[in-house]
Amino acid sequence: MKITRIKVYQVDLPLHEGSYKWSGGKSVDVFDSTVVAIETDEGITGYGEVCPLGPFYLPAYAKGARAGINELGPHLIGQNPTRLGPINWIMDKALQGHPYVKSALDMACWDIFGQQSGQSVCELLGGRYGEDFHLYRAISQEAPEEMARKIAGYREEGYRRFQLKVGGDPNEDIRRIHEARGVLEPTDKLVADANTGWLMHEAARVVRAVRDVDVYIEQPCAKYEENLAIRRRTDHPFIIDENIDSLAPLLRGHADGAMDVVNLKISKLGGLTKLKQARDLCIDLGVAMTIEDSWGGDIVTAAIASLAHSTPPELLFSSTDFNSYVTCSIAEGAPQRKGGRLAAGTESGLGVKPRMDVIGKPVLVVE
């Protein structure tokens, strides 16, 4: 089997809630997603997707994804997409860094591998555990009372895990955490995710002010060393996200005792192949995980579900279903949440079929 052509599509993903806000006044109204179709000489086409959370969250942006795929594409023509090791080796040699550029291409190759072998990507990634898995709901940053109201509403829909977007004014964030915890049951999990938004003295104030609240603290500061210092000043369960972009910082974080949970994003590490490496390492180390991506639609959600559902439940802290946040469905067959839980698809590959009337014509073709 050989890759004969790569098509790239751009699609806008508006949000049900109108906008998504997090630390530092950052917000997005419409997400700019990139869909990749890899065609082969055996008539199998695989699909992938990458959707950065704007250009100001991680070192990634939507136009950069498409420009990078244009750079990488010619190196993949004629290659066997089911040989995932060599495919990733070629991409890393052809383009240093820029893991998010490689993510959709790797994802599409897994889709082809699954279709060719007649297995779901979930089975190829290790095999599913149980019937479904927990989702979390991200709560966009607003006034404390409004965020608590939304948590209560999502709890009625079946969610039991919530990621509260903080990282703003510490006094306001302290109120956000108290208000949110007040509408939850003891068995519910609450994460205060600062997305690197606090300085060290601000993070120290917050963790001290909420020391009697049952809450996880996620990525309070920008630098790893800052987060480690805050971790050592609190007994709250601690999550590291933005600092973990490869195996090396993951190993360092474990050795330092820097986290109880790690947040693994597909595009941040460079695709399903590398995220599986990180996932399997976490299993061996006994580190719990949230498995997700920066953002996305139906195709990203199918990929997230494939990896999450093939992770031992006791080590899967949570996952997410981005296709329930957006108003636009870009593919048929994607997993759909039921009562705050999700299950990976059982069809071969990722099990998705893009809605061509939605994604339109390709903005780039490499052949």
C-alpha positions as YAML, in Angstrom:
chain: A
units: angstrom
residues:
- id: 1
  name: MET
  ca: [0.00, 0.00, 0.00]
- id: 2
  name: LYS
  ca: [1.24, 3.47, -0.88]
- id: 3
  name: ILE
  ca: [0.10, 7.02, -0.21]
- id: 4
  name: THR
  ca: [-0.89, 8.61, -3.52]
- id: 5
  name: ARG
  ca: [-2.44, 11.93, -2.50]
- id: 6
  name: ILE
  ca: [-3.05, 14.11, 0.56]
- id: 7
  name: LYS
  ca: [-5.96, 16.54, 0.66]
- id: 8
  name: VAL
  ca: [-6.29, 19.27, 3.27]
- id: 9
  name: TYR
  ca: [-9.53, 20.99, 4.24]
- id: 10
  name: GLN
  ca: [-10.30, 23.98, 6.45]
- id: 11
  name: VAL
  ca: [-13.51, 24.06, 8.48]
- id: 12
  name: ASP
  ca: [-14.91, 26.48, 11.06]
- id: 13
  name: LEU
  ca: [-16.32, 25.06, 14.30]
- id: 14
  name: PRO
  ca: [-18.65, 27.54, 16.08]
- id: 15
  name: LEU
  ca: [-19.47, 26.91, 19.75]
- id: 16
  name: HIS
  ca: [-22.87, 26.22, 21.30]
- id: 17
  name: GLU
  ca: [-22.09, 28.65, 24.13]
- id: 18
  name: GLY
  ca: [-20.90, 31.36, 21.74]
- id: 19
  name: SER
  ca: [-17.35, 31.60, 23.09]
- id: 20
  name: TYR
  ca: [-14.77, 29.77, 25.17]
- id: 21
  name: LYS
  ca: [-12.76, 31.79, 27.71]
- id: 22
  name: TRP
  ca: [-9.79, 30.87, 29.86]
- id: 23
  name: SER
  ca: [-6.82, 32.45, 31.67]
- id: 24
  name: GLY
  ca: [-5.33, 35.79, 30.73]
- id: 25
  name: GLY
  ca: [-8.45, 37.00, 28.95]
- id: 26
  name: LYS
  ca: [-7.97, 34.50, 26.12]
- id: 27
  name: SER
  ca: [-11.08, 33.50, 24.21]
- id: 28
  name: VAL
  ca: [-12.17, 31.86, 20.98]
- id: 29
  name: ASP
  ca: [-15.56, 32.22, 19.25]
- id: 30
  name: VAL
  ca: [-15.00, 29.94, 16.24]
- id: 31
  name: PHE
  ca: [-12.35, 27.24, 16.11]
- id: 32
  name: ASP
  ca: [-10.32, 26.86, 12.92]
- id: 33
  name: SER
  ca: [-9.93, 23.14, 12.29]
- id: 34
  name: THR
  ca: [-7.85, 21.34, 9.66]
- id: 35
  name: VAL
  ca: [-9.04, 18.02, 8.22]
- id: 36
  name: VAL
  ca: [-6.64, 15.75, 6.35]
- id: 37
  name: ALA
  ca: [-7.54, 13.00, 3.88]
- id: 38
  name: ILE
  ca: [-4.76, 10.54, 2.94]
- id: 39
  name: GLU
  ca: [-5.56, 8.55, -0.20]
- id: 40
  name: THR
  ca: [-3.86, 5.26, -1.11]
- id: 41
  name: ASP
  ca: [-3.35, 3.12, -4.20]
- id: 42
  name: GLU
  ca: [-5.64, 0.45, -2.69]
- id: 43
  name: GLY
  ca: [-8.65, 2.75, -2.57]
- id: 44
  name: ILE
  ca: [-8.55, 3.27, 1.20]
- id: 45
  name: THR
  ca: [-8.71, 6.85, 2.47]
- id: 46
  name: GLY
  ca: [-7.84, 7.76, 6.04]
- id: 47
  name: TYR
  ca: [-8.90, 10.93, 7.86]
- id: 48
  name: GLY
  ca: [-7.29, 13.03, 10.56]
- id: 49
  name: GLU
  ca: [-7.95, 16.39, 12.20]
- id: 50
  name: VAL
  ca: [-6.00, 18.99, 14.13]
- id: 51
  name: CYS
  ca: [-7.49, 22.06, 15.79]
- id: 52
  name: PRO
  ca: [-5.20, 24.32, 17.86]
- id: 53
  name: LEU
  ca: [-6.79, 26.29, 20.69]
- id: 54
  name: GLY
  ca: [-6.04, 29.58, 18.95]
- id: 55
  name: PRO
  ca: [-2.46, 30.83, 18.37]
- id: 56
  name: PHE
  ca: [-1.97, 31.94, 21.99]
- id: 57
  name: TYR
  ca: [-2.35, 28.71, 23.97]
- id: 58
  name: LEU
  ca: [0.41, 26.34, 22.81]
- id: 59
  name: PRO
  ca: [3.10, 26.84, 20.11]
- id: 60
  name: ALA
  ca: [0.55, 25.94, 17.43]
- id: 61
  name: TYR
  ca: [-1.84, 27.75, 15.11]
- id: 62
  name: ALA
  ca: [-4.28, 26.70, 12.42]
- id: 63
  name: LYS
  ca: [-2.59, 28.23, 9.39]
- id: 64
  name: GLY
  ca: [0.69, 26.78, 10.62]
- id: 65
  name: ALA
  ca: [-0.83, 23.29, 10.59]
- id: 66
  name: ARG
  ca: [-1.78, 23.65, 6.94]
- id: 67
  name: ALA
  ca: [1.55, 25.20, 5.96]
- id: 68
  name: GLY
  ca: [3.38, 22.41, 7.77]
- id: 69
  name: ILE
  ca: [1.35, 19.69, 6.06]
- id: 70
  name: ASN
  ca: [2.25, 21.28, 2.72]
- id: 71
  name: GLU
  ca: [5.90, 20.99, 3.76]
- id: 72
  name: LEU
  ca: [5.61, 17.39, 4.99]
- id: 73
  name: GLY
  ca: [3.22, 16.00, 2.40]
- id: 74
  name: PRO
  ca: [5.72, 15.40, -0.43]
- id: 75
  name: HIS
  ca: [7.89, 13.31, 1.89]
- id: 76
  name: LEU
  ca: [4.96, 10.94, 2.53]
- id: 77
  name: ILE
  ca: [3.87, 10.33, -1.05]
- id: 78
  name: GLY
  ca: [4.79, 6.75, -1.98]
- id: 79
  name: GLN
  ca: [5.18, 5.65, 1.64]
- id: 80
  name: ASN
  ca: [3.19, 2.83, 3.27]
- id: 81
  name: PRO
  ca: [0.79, 4.53, 5.73]
- id: 82
  name: THR
  ca: [0.36, 1.37, 7.83]
- id: 83
  name: ARG
  ca: [4.05, 1.42, 8.80]
- id: 84
  name: LEU
  ca: [3.51, 3.94, 11.55]
- id: 85
  name: GLY
  ca: [7.05, 3.86, 12.94]
- id: 86
  name: PRO
  ca: [8.73, 4.73, 9.63]
- id: 87
  name: ILE
  ca: [6.02, 7.31, 8.85]
- id: 88
  name: ASN
  ca: [6.74, 9.14, 12.11]
- id: 89
  name: TRP
  ca: [10.51, 8.81, 11.62]
- id: 90
  name: ILE
  ca: [10.17, 10.37, 8.14]
- id: 91
  name: MET
  ca: [8.06, 13.25, 9.47]
- id: 92
  name: ASP
  ca: [10.50, 13.96, 12.30]
- id: 93
  name: LYS
  ca: [13.45, 13.96, 9.90]
- id: 94
  name: ALA
  ca: [11.69, 16.16, 7.36]
- id: 95
  name: LEU
  ca: [10.39, 18.73, 9.88]
- id: 96
  name: GLN
  ca: [12.07, 19.38, 13.21]
- id: 97
  name: GLY
  ca: [9.58, 20.01, 16.00]
- id: 98
  name: HIS
  ca: [6.06, 21.25, 15.18]
- id: 99
  name: PRO
  ca: [4.35, 18.12, 16.58]
- id: 100
  name: TYR
  ca: [0.86, 19.51, 15.98]
- id: 101
  name: VAL
  ca: [1.56, 19.59, 12.21]
- id: 102
  name: LYS
  ca: [2.19, 15.83, 12.26]
- id: 103
  name: SER
  ca: [-0.81, 14.94, 14.40]
- id: 104
  name: ALA
  ca: [-3.55, 14.83, 11.75]
- id: 105
  name: LEU
  ca: [-1.28, 12.95, 9.33]
- id: 106
  name: ASP
  ca: [-0.45, 10.29, 11.91]
- id: 107
  name: MET
  ca: [-4.14, 10.06, 12.87]
- id: 108
  name: ALA
  ca: [-5.14, 9.49, 9.24]
- id: 109
  name: CYS
  ca: [-2.52, 6.73, 8.93]
- id: 110
  name: TRP
  ca: [-4.02, 4.95, 11.98]
- id: 111
  name: ASP
  ca: [-7.43, 5.24, 10.29]
- id: 112
  name: ILE
  ca: [-6.01, 3.56, 7.17]
- id: 113
  name: PHE
  ca: [-4.30, 0.87, 9.25]
- id: 114
  name: GLY
  ca: [-7.60, 0.08, 10.96]
- id: 115
  name: GLN
  ca: [-9.58, -0.05, 7.73]
- id: 116
  name: GLN
  ca: [-6.98, -2.24, 6.05]
- id: 117
  name: SER
  ca: [-6.83, -4.68, 8.98]
- id: 118
  name: GLY
  ca: [-10.60, -4.64, 9.58]
- id: 119
  name: GLN
  ca: [-10.17, -3.46, 13.18]
- id: 120
  name: SER
  ca: [-11.11, -0.33, 15.05]
- id: 121
  name: VAL
  ca: [-8.30, 2.03, 16.05]
- id: 122
  name: CYS
  ca: [-9.36, 1.41, 19.66]
- id: 123
  name: GLU
  ca: [-8.54, -2.28, 19.29]
- id: 124
  name: LEU
  ca: [-5.25, -1.49, 17.56]
- id: 125
  name: LEU
  ca: [-4.27, 0.84, 20.41]
- id: 126
  name: GLY
  ca: [-4.67, -1.95, 22.94]
- id: 127
  name: GLY
  ca: [-8.31, -3.00, 23.10]
- id: 128
  name: ARG
  ca: [-11.28, -1.49, 24.89]
- id: 129
  name: TYR
  ca: [-11.93, -1.71, 28.62]
- id: 130
  name: GLY
  ca: [-15.56, -1.95, 29.65]
- id: 131
  name: GLU
  ca: [-18.52, -0.31, 27.97]
- id: 132
  name: ASP
  ca: [-17.60, 3.39, 28.18]
- id: 133
  name: PHE
  ca: [-15.57, 5.95, 30.14]
- id: 134
  name: HIS
  ca: [-15.94, 9.19, 32.11]
- id: 135
  name: LEU
  ca: [-15.95, 12.60, 30.43]
- id: 136
  name: TYR
  ca: [-15.20, 15.94, 32.00]
- id: 137
  name: ARG
  ca: [-16.95, 19.18, 31.11]
- id: 138
  name: ALA
  ca: [-14.85, 22.32, 30.71]
- id: 139
  name: ILE
  ca: [-16.49, 25.40, 32.22]
- id: 140
  name: SER
  ca: [-15.55, 28.58, 30.36]
- id: 141
  name: GLN
  ca: [-14.33, 31.43, 32.58]
- id: 142
  name: GLU
  ca: [-17.12, 33.74, 33.74]
- id: 143
  name: ALA
  ca: [-18.44, 35.19, 36.99]
- id: 144
  name: PRO
  ca: [-18.31, 32.63, 39.85]
- id: 145
  name: GLU
  ca: [-22.09, 32.33, 40.16]
- id: 146
  name: GLU
  ca: [-22.54, 31.77, 36.42]
- id: 147
  name: MET
  ca: [-19.88, 29.07, 36.33]
- id: 148
  name: ALA
  ca: [-21.51, 27.30, 39.28]
- id: 149
  name: ARG
  ca: [-24.88, 27.52, 37.54]
- id: 150
  name: LYS
  ca: [-23.46, 25.90, 34.40]
- id: 151
  name: ILE
  ca: [-21.84, 23.13, 36.43]
- id: 152
  name: ALA
  ca: [-25.19, 22.37, 38.04]
- id: 153
  name: GLY
  ca: [-26.81, 22.22, 34.60]
- id: 154
  name: TYR
  ca: [-24.17, 19.91, 33.15]
- id: 155
  name: ARG
  ca: [-24.40, 17.72, 36.22]
- id: 156
  name: GLU
  ca: [-28.08, 17.19, 35.43]
- id: 157
  name: GLU
  ca: [-26.97, 15.99, 31.99]
- id: 158
  name: GLY
  ca: [-24.84, 13.29, 33.61]
- id: 159
  name: TYR
  ca: [-21.38, 14.79, 33.96]
- id: 160
  name: ARG
  ca: [-19.54, 14.06, 37.20]
- id: 161
  name: ARG
  ca: [-16.15, 15.62, 36.40]
- id: 162
  name: PHE
  ca: [-15.65, 19.33, 35.78]
- id: 163
  name: GLN
  ca: [-12.72, 21.44, 34.66]
- id: 164
  name: LEU
  ca: [-13.15, 24.97, 35.99]
- id: 165
  name: LYS
  ca: [-11.29, 27.60, 33.98]
- id: 166
  name: VAL
  ca: [-9.49, 29.84, 36.46]
- id: 167
  name: GLY
  ca: [-6.12, 31.59, 36.15]
- id: 168
  name: GLY
  ca: [-7.53, 35.11, 36.41]
- id: 169
  name: ASP
  ca: [-7.76, 37.40, 39.40]
- id: 170
  name: PRO
  ca: [-6.89, 35.23, 42.43]
- id: 171
  name: ASN
  ca: [-9.68, 36.66, 44.59]
- id: 172
  name: GLU
  ca: [-12.22, 35.89, 41.86]
- id: 173
  name: ASP
  ca: [-10.73, 32.46, 41.29]
- id: 174
  name: ILE
  ca: [-10.99, 31.60, 44.98]
- id: 175
  name: ARG
  ca: [-14.69, 32.45, 44.78]
- id: 176
  name: ARG
  ca: [-15.04, 30.41, 41.58]
- id: 177
  name: ILE
  ca: [-13.62, 27.33, 43.26]
- id: 178
  name: HIS
  ca: [-15.79, 27.68, 46.38]
- id: 179
  name: GLU
  ca: [-18.97, 28.36, 44.36]
- id: 180
  name: ALA
  ca: [-18.33, 25.43, 42.02]
- id: 181
  name: ARG
  ca: [-17.61, 22.93, 44.78]
- id: 182
  name: GLY
  ca: [-20.76, 24.05, 46.56]
- id: 183
  name: VAL
  ca: [-23.06, 22.70, 43.83]
- id: 184
  name: LEU
  ca: [-21.33, 19.31, 43.59]
- id: 185
  name: GLU
  ca: [-21.68, 16.03, 45.44]
- id: 186
  name: PRO
  ca: [-18.75, 14.54, 47.38]
- id: 187
  name: THR
  ca: [-18.23, 11.89, 44.68]
- id: 188
  name: ASP
  ca: [-17.89, 14.48, 41.90]
- id: 189
  name: LYS
  ca: [-14.43, 15.63, 40.81]
- id: 190
  name: LEU
  ca: [-13.57, 19.31, 40.37]
- id: 191
  name: VAL
  ca: [-10.41, 20.55, 38.65]
- id: 192
  name: ALA
  ca: [-9.29, 24.18, 38.90]
- id: 193
  name: ASP
  ca: [-7.39, 24.64, 35.65]
- id: 194
  name: ALA
  ca: [-5.35, 27.85, 35.56]
- id: 195
  name: ASN
  ca: [-3.81, 27.13, 32.14]
- id: 196
  name: THR
  ca: [-0.51, 28.73, 33.27]
- id: 197
  name: GLY
  ca: [-2.39, 31.92, 34.25]
- id: 198
  name: TRP
  ca: [-1.08, 32.61, 37.78]
- id: 199
  name: LEU
  ca: [2.23, 33.96, 38.96]
- id: 200
  name: MET
  ca: [3.76, 31.97, 41.78]
- id: 201
  name: HIS
  ca: [2.62, 34.30, 44.55]
- id: 202
  name: GLU
  ca: [-0.93, 34.24, 43.15]
- id: 203
  name: ALA
  ca: [-0.98, 30.45, 42.92]
- id: 204
  name: ALA
  ca: [0.32, 30.23, 46.48]
- id: 205
  name: ARG
  ca: [-2.51, 32.47, 47.70]
- id: 206
  name: VAL
  ca: [-5.15, 30.43, 45.90]
- id: 207
  name: VAL
  ca: [-4.03, 27.00, 47.10]
- id: 208
  name: ARG
  ca: [-3.83, 28.32, 50.67]
- id: 209
  name: ALA
  ca: [-7.30, 29.88, 50.46]
- id: 210
  name: VAL
  ca: [-8.92, 26.65, 49.16]
- id: 211
  name: ARG
  ca: [-6.92, 24.18, 51.23]
- id: 212
  name: ASP
  ca: [-10.12, 22.79, 52.79]
- id: 213
  name: VAL
  ca: [-11.86, 22.42, 49.40]
- id: 214
  name: ASP
  ca: [-11.88, 19.09, 47.55]
- id: 215
  name: VAL
  ca: [-10.33, 20.27, 44.29]
- id: 216
  name: TYR
  ca: [-7.53, 19.29, 41.92]
- id: 217
  name: ILE
  ca: [-5.07, 22.05, 40.94]
- id: 218
  name: GLU
  ca: [-4.05, 22.01, 37.26]
- id: 219
  name: GLN
  ca: [-1.07, 23.83, 35.69]
- id: 220
  name: PRO
  ca: [-1.14, 26.95, 37.86]
- id: 221
  name: CYS
  ca: [2.00, 28.56, 36.41]
- id: 222
  name: ALA
  ca: [3.82, 28.68, 33.08]
- id: 223
  name: LYS
  ca: [7.16, 27.10, 33.96]
- id: 224
  name: TYR
  ca: [7.69, 23.56, 35.19]
- id: 225
  name: GLU
  ca: [9.88, 24.68, 38.11]
- id: 226
  name: GLU
  ca: [7.18, 27.12, 39.24]
- id: 227
  name: ASN
  ca: [4.55, 24.40, 39.20]
- id: 228
  name: LEU
  ca: [6.82, 22.05, 41.12]
- id: 229
  name: ALA
  ca: [7.31, 24.72, 43.79]
- id: 230
  name: ILE
  ca: [3.54, 25.22, 44.15]
- id: 231
  name: ARG
  ca: [3.02, 21.45, 44.18]
- id: 232
  name: ARG
  ca: [5.35, 21.27, 47.19]
- id: 233
  name: ARG
  ca: [3.33, 23.92, 49.03]
- id: 234
  name: THR
  ca: [-0.04, 22.16, 48.82]
- id: 235
  name: ASP
  ca: [-1.53, 18.75, 49.52]
- id: 236
  name: HIS
  ca: [-4.16, 19.14, 46.77]
- id: 237
  name: PRO
  ca: [-4.00, 16.54, 43.99]
- id: 238
  name: PHE
  ca: [-1.91, 18.14, 41.23]
- id: 239
  name: ILE
  ca: [-2.20, 17.98, 37.43]
- id: 240
  name: ILE
  ca: [0.44, 19.01, 34.89]
- id: 241
  name: ASP
  ca: [-0.64, 19.76, 31.32]
- id: 242
  name: GLU
  ca: [1.15, 22.35, 29.18]
- id: 243
  name: ASN
  ca: [4.65, 21.38, 30.38]
- id: 244
  name: ILE
  ca: [4.28, 17.76, 29.20]
- id: 245
  name: ASP
  ca: [4.94, 17.69, 25.45]
- id: 246
  name: SER
  ca: [7.15, 14.59, 25.13]
- id: 247
  name: LEU
  ca: [8.41, 11.61, 27.11]
- id: 248
  name: ALA
  ca: [11.38, 13.44, 28.68]
- id: 249
  name: PRO
  ca: [9.33, 15.96, 30.75]
- id: 250
  name: LEU
  ca: [6.89, 13.19, 31.62]
- id: 251
  name: LEU
  ca: [9.72, 11.13, 33.09]
- id: 252
  name: ARG
  ca: [11.12, 14.18, 34.87]
- id: 253
  name: GLY
  ca: [7.72, 15.04, 36.32]
- id: 254
  name: HIS
  ca: [7.29, 11.53, 37.65]
- id: 255
  name: ALA
  ca: [10.79, 11.45, 39.13]
- id: 256
  name: ASP
  ca: [10.21, 14.82, 40.86]
- id: 257
  name: GLY
  ca: [6.78, 13.83, 42.14]
- id: 258
  name: ALA
  ca: [5.43, 16.86, 40.29]
- id: 259
  name: MET
  ca: [1.97, 15.49, 39.52]
- id: 260
  name: ASP
  ca: [-0.70, 13.01, 40.45]
- id: 261
  name: VAL
  ca: [-2.39, 13.27, 37.05]
- id: 262
  name: VAL
  ca: [-1.01, 14.24, 33.65]
- id: 263
  name: ASN
  ca: [-3.00, 15.77, 30.81]
- id: 264
  name: LEU
  ca: [-2.03, 14.20, 27.46]
- id: 265
  name: LYS
  ca: [-3.10, 15.92, 24.25]
- id: 266
  name: ILE
  ca: [-2.81, 14.18, 20.87]
- id: 267
  name: SER
  ca: [-1.55, 17.17, 18.88]
- id: 268
  name: LYS
  ca: [0.74, 18.41, 21.67]
- id: 269
  name: LEU
  ca: [2.77, 15.19, 21.43]
- id: 270
  name: GLY
  ca: [2.46, 14.76, 17.66]
- id: 271
  name: GLY
  ca: [-0.24, 12.16, 17.01]
- id: 272
  name: LEU
  ca: [-1.69, 8.88, 18.24]
- id: 273
  name: THR
  ca: [1.59, 7.00, 17.80]
- id: 274
  name: LYS
  ca: [3.47, 9.19, 20.26]
- id: 275
  name: LEU
  ca: [0.55, 9.64, 22.59]
- id: 276
  name: LYS
  ca: [0.26, 5.86, 22.83]
- id: 277
  name: GLN
  ca: [3.92, 5.78, 23.89]
- id: 278
  name: ALA
  ca: [3.22, 8.34, 26.61]
- id: 279
  name: ARG
  ca: [0.00, 6.57, 27.64]
- id: 280
  name: ASP
  ca: [1.74, 3.22, 27.95]
- id: 281
  name: LEU
  ca: [4.59, 4.78, 29.94]
- id: 282
  name: CYS
  ca: [2.05, 6.32, 32.34]
- id: 283
  name: ILE
  ca: [0.42, 2.92, 32.76]
- id: 284
  name: ASP
  ca: [3.77, 1.42, 33.70]
- id: 285
  name: LEU
  ca: [4.54, 4.31, 36.08]
- id: 286
  name: GLY
  ca: [1.05, 4.29, 37.61]
- id: 287
  name: VAL
  ca: [0.29, 7.91, 36.66]
- id: 288
  name: ALA
  ca: [-3.38, 8.71, 36.04]
- id: 289
  name: MET
  ca: [-4.22, 10.52, 32.80]
- id: 290
  name: THR
  ca: [-6.67, 12.82, 31.13]
- id: 291
  name: ILE
  ca: [-6.59, 11.90, 27.45]
- id: 292
  name: GLU
  ca: [-7.75, 14.55, 24.99]
- id: 293
  name: ASP
  ca: [-6.52, 17.11, 22.45]
- id: 294
  name: SER
  ca: [-6.31, 20.90, 22.25]
- id: 295
  name: TRP
  ca: [-9.68, 21.05, 20.47]
- id: 296
  name: GLY
  ca: [-11.48, 19.58, 17.47]
- id: 297
  name: GLY
  ca: [-14.64, 18.15, 16.00]
- id: 298
  name: ASP
  ca: [-15.92, 14.67, 15.19]
- id: 299
  name: ILE
  ca: [-12.65, 13.22, 13.87]
- id: 300
  name: VAL
  ca: [-10.57, 14.38, 16.84]
- id: 301
  name: THR
  ca: [-13.30, 13.12, 19.18]
- id: 302
  name: ALA
  ca: [-13.17, 9.68, 17.52]
- id: 303
  name: ALA
  ca: [-9.38, 9.58, 17.97]
- id: 304
  name: ILE
  ca: [-9.56, 10.69, 21.61]
- id: 305
  name: ALA
  ca: [-12.19, 8.04, 22.33]
- id: 306
  name: SER
  ca: [-10.07, 5.33, 20.69]
- id: 307
  name: LEU
  ca: [-7.12, 6.00, 22.98]
- id: 308
  name: ALA
  ca: [-9.17, 6.72, 26.11]
- id: 309
  name: HIS
  ca: [-11.29, 3.57, 25.80]
- id: 310
  name: SER
  ca: [-8.15, 1.44, 25.39]
- id: 311
  name: THR
  ca: [-6.70, 2.78, 28.66]
- id: 312
  name: PRO
  ca: [-7.19, 0.93, 31.98]
- id: 313
  name: PRO
  ca: [-10.12, 2.66, 33.74]
- id: 314
  name: GLU
  ca: [-8.29, 3.11, 37.04]
- id: 315
  name: LEU
  ca: [-5.63, 5.17, 35.25]
- id: 316
  name: LEU
  ca: [-8.02, 7.13, 33.01]
- id: 317
  name: PHE
  ca: [-8.84, 10.16, 35.12]
- id: 318
  name: SER
  ca: [-11.07, 11.64, 32.42]
- id: 319
  name: SER
  ca: [-11.44, 12.48, 28.76]
- id: 320
  name: THR
  ca: [-13.57, 14.78, 26.63]
- id: 321
  name: ASP
  ca: [-15.97, 14.93, 23.70]
- id: 322
  name: PHE
  ca: [-15.23, 18.12, 21.78]
- id: 323
  name: ASN
  ca: [-17.92, 17.40, 19.20]
- id: 324
  name: SER
  ca: [-20.57, 18.15, 21.83]
- id: 325
  name: TYR
  ca: [-19.19, 21.68, 22.33]
- id: 326
  name: VAL
  ca: [-19.54, 22.76, 18.69]
- id: 327
  name: THR
  ca: [-22.55, 23.41, 16.49]
- id: 328
  name: CYS
  ca: [-21.05, 21.87, 13.35]
- id: 329
  name: SER
  ca: [-20.80, 18.12, 12.71]
- id: 330
  name: ILE
  ca: [-18.04, 17.38, 10.20]
- id: 331
  name: ALA
  ca: [-18.29, 13.58, 10.05]
- id: 332
  name: GLU
  ca: [-20.78, 10.75, 10.40]
- id: 333
  name: GLY
  ca: [-20.11, 7.86, 12.77]
- id: 334
  name: ALA
  ca: [-18.27, 9.80, 15.49]
- id: 335
  name: PRO
  ca: [-18.86, 8.79, 19.12]
- id: 336
  name: GLN
  ca: [-21.64, 10.70, 20.88]
- id: 337
  name: ARG
  ca: [-21.82, 11.20, 24.63]
- id: 338
  name: LYS
  ca: [-24.50, 9.57, 26.75]
- id: 339
  name: GLY
  ca: [-25.00, 10.87, 30.26]
- id: 340
  name: GLY
  ca: [-21.51, 12.28, 30.70]
- id: 341
  name: ARG
  ca: [-19.83, 9.17, 29.29]
- id: 342
  name: LEU
  ca: [-18.46, 8.16, 25.90]
- id: 343
  name: ALA
  ca: [-17.57, 4.97, 24.04]
- id: 344
  name: ALA
  ca: [-15.15, 4.51, 21.15]
- id: 345
  name: GLY
  ca: [-16.53, 3.35, 17.83]
- id: 346
  name: THR
  ca: [-16.45, -0.30, 16.82]
- id: 347
  name: GLU
  ca: [-16.20, 0.12, 13.05]
- id: 348
  name: SER
  ca: [-12.85, -0.39, 11.32]
- id: 349
  name: GLY
  ca: [-10.42, 2.51, 11.51]
- id: 350
  name: LEU
  ca: [-11.73, 5.59, 13.28]
- id: 351
  name: GLY
  ca: [-15.21, 4.73, 12.01]
- id: 352
  name: VAL
  ca: [-15.91, 8.22, 10.67]
- id: 353
  name: LYS
  ca: [-17.03, 9.43, 7.27]
- id: 354
  name: PRO
  ca: [-16.52, 13.16, 6.64]
- id: 355
  name: ARG
  ca: [-19.51, 15.24, 5.58]
- id: 356
  name: MET
  ca: [-18.11, 16.62, 2.35]
- id: 357
  name: ASP
  ca: [-20.94, 19.13, 2.05]
- id: 358
  name: VAL
  ca: [-19.68, 20.62, 5.33]
- id: 359
  name: ILE
  ca: [-15.91, 20.53, 4.89]
- id: 360
  name: GLY
  ca: [-16.16, 21.70, 1.29]
- id: 361
  name: LYS
  ca: [-13.34, 21.67, -1.24]
- id: 362
  name: PRO
  ca: [-9.68, 21.10, -0.33]
- id: 363
  name: VAL
  ca: [-7.54, 24.17, 0.30]
- id: 364
  name: LEU
  ca: [-4.42, 22.11, -0.46]
- id: 365
  name: VAL
  ca: [-3.64, 18.97, -2.46]
- id: 366
  name: VAL
  ca: [-0.29, 17.17, -2.33]
- id: 367
  name: GLU
  ca: [0.39, 14.40, -4.85]
...
